[in-house]
Amino acid sequence: QVQLVESGGGLVQAGASLRLSCAASGLTFSTYAMAWFRQAPGKEREIVTITWSDGNAYYANFVKGRFTISRDNAKNTVYLQMNSLKPEDTAVYYCAAERSLHGAWYTSAAWGNWGQGTQVTVSS
């Protein structure tokens, strides 16, 4: 039913910018909270940012001031603008969607719909 497709990943140098996109279908997009998670080799999947249906956003401390989440409800798409990229940002970035969040929404378990992920690699 719900489908999420990420795009925009790639290989960039430290300090560069990248914009990820997540195209959603099979849901009433405007009623869903949307999030970006990332997972680096050997590490747990971690929250990067979330945007709720009212437009409010949360950012993990490690990306504050560098990353920006936005959503275009008319296009059923959520974006992640990443600036000043660092090698430690290297990870697979996943898009997630959830209409009804409960408990610790900043954990992977709270989200029911996931994309396949897009690889972001930042070289020094």
Secondary structure, 3 states (H helix, E strand, C coil): CCEEEEECCEEEECCCCEEEEEEEECCCHHHCEEEEEEECCCCCCEEEEEECCCCCEEECHHHCCCEEEEEECCCCEEEEEECCCCHHHCEEEEEEEECCCCCCCCCHHHCCEECCCEEEEEEC
